[in-house]
């Protein structure tokens, strides 16, 4: 029995995995830190994740599919719908806009409603009066795929997870039922539980280890765990400047709160004096905040303050819609430095 590939037909692949016609699904990673890999997820893992989500949200509801179905977030929408025998409304093969979202929301069946979105989609909806109103009509809005970088609406839940964990497995810092979290000696976030993938299609499964009698997935994210999970960012994104470690997410959250900044990406760029300098790539309308004004306004340790600001029309993203840090780093490296 094989794993059905999401890229071939996502809805059929999920249905085959849940019904037992396939062993599971083969889902591509986002590729935000390198070449995408295919992750093998069993039908049992999909079902466990779907049931745990519905338990946390308070029961079944109708779903709006507004993310790509051939990625894990969209696949799990299909899985939750099938497990709960609920209805599914699709935005369709059109660019995501507030108008498209509103039309799809209006077409949904009456009753409880859920939707899964990425932060960029939420940001666009909140900036549009009709989109904001439509967003508020949902009983739960799952927001994942990246750090929000903004204050989320009251009905939103920040999710943490990845393809290897069948999507979001920690909601607002609290693991879903059956999921266990710890950090290792390197502060890497480790996850165990019934939602874990069987492994990778390329058979390199070194990220899966055994400890404390459990099978764990060792993520590339660093964080802290004290009964609630705090995510500091990816281990390979940590900026080492002047001997200090700077987590990009800390800088990004602070910069995103400045007036006029729609989105921010912090990256480390080679610097002859500091080893790496903290550079910030921002999506902001003219006139964008200057570096001097930004440094004065930010309540951050001195070593975390940006030493370069690059203004773009939109921050670079991967095909899956995640922030492309490599591209952002290249933009900063090629730009003039003005301290």
C-alpha positions in Angstrom: 0.0 0.0 0.0 1.4 3.4 -1.0 1.1 7.0 0.1 -1.1 9.1 -2.1 0.6 12.3 -3.3 -1.2 15.6 -2.4 0.1 17.2 -5.6 -1.7 14.8 -7.8 -5.2 15.2 -6.2 -5.4 16.5 -2.7 -9.0 15.7 -1.9 -8.7 12.2 -3.3 -5.4 11.6 -1.5 -6.8 12.6 1.9 -10.0 10.5 1.3 -7.9 7.5 0.3 -5.7 7.8 3.4 -8.6 8.1 5.8 -10.6 5.3 4.2 -7.6 2.9 4.2 -7.3 2.7 0.4 -3.8 4.3 0.8 -1.4 4.0 3.7 -1.4 7.8 4.0 -0.4 10.9 2.1 2.8 12.3 0.7 2.9 16.0 1.4 5.6 18.5 0.4 7.3 20.7 2.9 7.2 24.5 2.3 10.8 24.7 1.2 11.3 27.8 3.3 14.7 26.5 4.5 15.8 24.6 1.5 14.5 22.2 -1.2 11.0 20.9 -0.5 10.8 17.3 0.8 8.0 14.8 0.7 6.7 13.9 4.1 4.9 10.6 4.6 1.9 10.9 6.9 -0.3 7.9 7.8 -4.1 8.0 7.7 -4.0 7.4 11.4 -1.9 10.6 11.9 -4.3 12.6 9.8 -7.3 11.3 11.7 -5.6 11.9 15.1 -4.8 15.5 14.1 -8.3 16.2 12.8 -10.0 14.8 15.9 -7.7 16.7 18.3 -8.3 19.9 16.5 -12.1 19.5 16.6 -11.9 18.6 20.2 -9.9 21.8 21.0 -12.3 24.0 18.9 -15.4 22.6 20.6 -16.8 20.3 18.0 -17.5 20.0 14.2 -18.3 22.9 12.0 -18.4 23.9 8.3 -15.0 24.8 6.8 -13.8 27.4 4.3 -10.8 26.3 2.3 -8.7 29.4 1.6 -5.2 27.8 1.6 -3.6 25.5 -1.0 -5.1 22.0 -0.8 -1.8 20.4 -1.9 0.0 21.6 1.3 -0.5 20.3 4.8 -2.7 23.1 6.0 -5.2 22.6 3.1 -5.0 18.8 3.4 -5.9 19.0 7.1 -9.0 21.1 6.3 -10.1 18.3 4.0 -9.4 15.8 6.7 -11.3 17.7 9.4 -14.3 18.0 7.1 -14.3 14.3 6.3 -13.8 13.2 9.9 -16.7 15.4 11.0 -18.9 14.8 7.9 -19.2 18.5 7.5 -19.5 20.8 4.5 -16.6 22.4 2.7 -16.7 25.7 0.8 -13.7 26.6 -1.5 -12.6 30.1 -2.4 -11.7 28.6 -5.7 -8.8 29.0 -8.2 -8.7 32.8 -7.9 -6.2 35.1 -6.2 -6.9 35.6 -2.5 -8.6 39.0 -2.0 -11.0 40.3 0.7 -13.8 40.2 -2.0 -13.1 36.6 -2.8 -13.1 35.7 0.9 -16.4 37.5 1.5 -18.1 35.8 -1.5 -17.0 32.4 -0.3 -18.0 33.1 3.3 -21.5 34.2 2.1 -21.8 30.9 0.2 -21.2 28.7 3.3 -24.0 26.7 5.0 -25.4 28.2 8.2 -24.0 27.1 11.5 -20.6 27.0 13.1 -17.8 27.9 10.8 -14.0 27.5 10.8 -11.2 28.7 8.5 -7.5 28.2 8.4 -5.4 31.2 7.1 -1.8 32.4 7.0 -0.9 35.8 8.6 -0.7 37.6 5.3 -4.3 36.7 4.5 -5.4 37.8 8.0 -3.6 41.1 7.5 -5.3 41.8 4.2 -8.7 41.0 5.6 -8.3 43.2 8.6 -7.3 46.1 6.4 -10.6 45.8 4.5 -13.9 46.7 6.3 -15.9 44.0 4.5 -13.1 41.5 4.9 -12.7 42.3 8.6 -16.5 41.8 9.1 -16.5 38.5 7.3 -13.5 37.3 9.3 -15.3 38.1 12.6 -18.2 35.9 11.5 -16.2 32.7 12.0 -16.3 30.8 15.2 -12.6 30.0 14.9 -9.8 31.3 12.7 -6.6 29.1 12.7 -3.6 31.2 11.9 -0.4 29.4 11.1 2.5 29.0 8.8 4.5 31.9 10.2 4.6 34.1 13.3 1.6 36.5 13.0 3.6 39.7 13.6 0.4 41.5 14.6 -2.4 41.5 17.1 -4.8 38.8 16.1 -8.6 39.2 16.3 -10.4 37.7 19.3 -11.7 34.6 17.3 -8.2 33.7 16.0 -5.9 31.0 17.3 -2.2 31.0 16.7 -1.1 27.5 15.6 2.3 26.0 15.6 3.2 22.9 13.6 4.6 21.7 10.4 4.1 19.1 7.7 5.9 16.5 9.9 3.3 17.0 12.6 0.3 16.9 10.3 0.1 20.7 10.6 -0.7 22.7 13.6 -0.3 20.7 16.8 0.1 23.5 19.4 -2.7 26.1 19.7 -2.0 29.3 21.5 1.0 27.7 23.1 -0.9 24.6 24.4 -0.4 21.2 22.7 -3.4 19.4 21.2 -4.7 16.4 23.1 -2.1 13.5 22.8 0.7 15.8 21.7 3.8 16.2 23.9 6.3 19.0 23.7 9.8 19.5 25.2 13.0 21.3 24.3 16.4 19.6 24.1 19.9 20.8 25.2 20.1 23.1 22.2 16.7 24.6 22.9 15.3 22.9 19.8 11.5 22.2 20.1 10.7 18.5 20.0 7.3 17.1 19.4 5.8 13.6 20.1 2.4 12.1 19.7 0.0 10.4 17.3 0.1 13.1 14.7 3.8 12.5 13.8 4.8 11.6 10.3 6.1 8.1 9.4 9.2 9.8 7.9 10.4 11.2 4.6 10.1 9.8 1.1 13.9 10.1 0.7 14.4 7.9 3.8 16.6 10.4 5.7 14.8 10.3 9.0 17.5 11.6 11.2 15.2 14.3 12.5 13.1 11.6 14.3 14.6 10.3 17.5 13.7 8.2 20.5 13.8 9.6 24.0 11.9 9.1 27.3 10.3 6.1 25.7 8.7 8.1 22.9 9.4 8.9 19.3 10.1 12.6 18.8 10.4 14.9 15.9 13.3 17.4 16.5 12.3 20.6 14.8 14.6 23.3 13.5 12.9 25.8 15.8 14.2 27.1 19.1 12.0 28.0 21.9 11.2 27.5 25.6 8.7 25.2 27.3 7.2 25.7 30.8 3.8 24.2 30.2 3.2 26.7 27.4 5.4 26.9 24.3 7.2 30.1 23.3 8.8 30.0 19.9 11.9 32.2 19.4 12.4 31.3 15.7 14.4 28.9 13.5 17.8 27.8 14.8 19.5 28.6 11.6 17.9 32.1 11.5 19.5 33.3 14.7 21.6 36.3 14.1 25.0 36.5 15.8 26.1 40.1 16.0 28.9 41.4 18.1 28.9 38.1 20.1 25.1 38.4 20.9 22.4 36.0 19.7 19.4 37.8 18.3 16.2 36.0 17.5 14.6 37.5 14.3 11.1 37.0 15.6 11.8 39.4 18.5 12.9 42.1 16.2 10.1 41.5 13.7 7.4 41.7 16.3 8.8 45.0 17.6 9.2 46.6 14.1 5.8 45.4 13.0 4.2 47.5 15.8 5.7 50.7 14.4 3.2 53.0 12.6 3.0 52.3 8.9 4.9 49.0 8.9 2.7 46.3 7.3 5.2 43.5 7.6 8.9 43.0 8.6 11.6 40.4 8.2 14.8 40.5 10.2 17.9 38.8 8.8 21.6 38.6 9.5 23.9 40.0 6.8 27.7 39.5 6.9 29.4 42.6 8.4 33.2 43.2 8.8 32.8 44.9 12.2 29.9 43.0 13.8 30.2 39.5 12.2 26.6 39.9 11.2 24.5 43.0 11.3 20.8 43.0 12.0 19.0 44.1 8.8 15.3 44.6 8.6 13.3 44.3 5.3 9.9 46.0 5.6 6.8 46.4 3.6 5.8 50.0 4.4 4.2 52.9 2.4 6.1 56.1 1.7 7.5 57.7 3.6 8.8 54.7 5.4 10.4 55.1 8.8 14.1 55.9 8.6 16.7 53.7 10.3 17.4 56.4 12.9 13.7 56.8 13.8 13.3 53.1 13.9 16.2 52.6 16.3 14.9 55.4 18.5 11.4 54.0 18.6 12.2 50.3 19.3 12.3 49.0 22.9 15.0 46.4 22.3 18.5 45.7 23.6 21.0 47.8 21.8 22.6 44.7 20.1 19.1 43.7 18.7 18.5 47.1 17.0 18.6 47.1 13.2 21.7 48.5 11.6 20.1 48.5 8.1 16.5 49.0 6.8 15.4 48.0 3.3 11.9 49.0 2.1 10.1 46.8 -0.4 6.6 46.7 -1.9 6.1 43.2 -0.4 8.4 40.9 1.5 9.7 37.9 -0.5 7.8 34.7 -0.2 8.2 31.1 -1.2 5.9 29.3 -3.5 4.0 28.0 -0.4 3.5 31.6 0.8 6.0 31.5 3.6 8.6 34.3 4.1 11.7 33.6 2.0 14.5 34.6 4.3 17.2 33.7 1.8 15.7 36.2 -0.7 15.3 38.8 2.1 18.9 38.3 3.1 20.0 38.7 -0.5 18.0 42.0 -0.8 19.7 43.3 2.4 23.2 42.2 1.3 22.8 44.0 -2.1 21.4 47.3 -0.6 23.3 50.2 0.7 24.0 50.4 4.4 23.1 53.7 6.1 23.6 53.8 9.8 
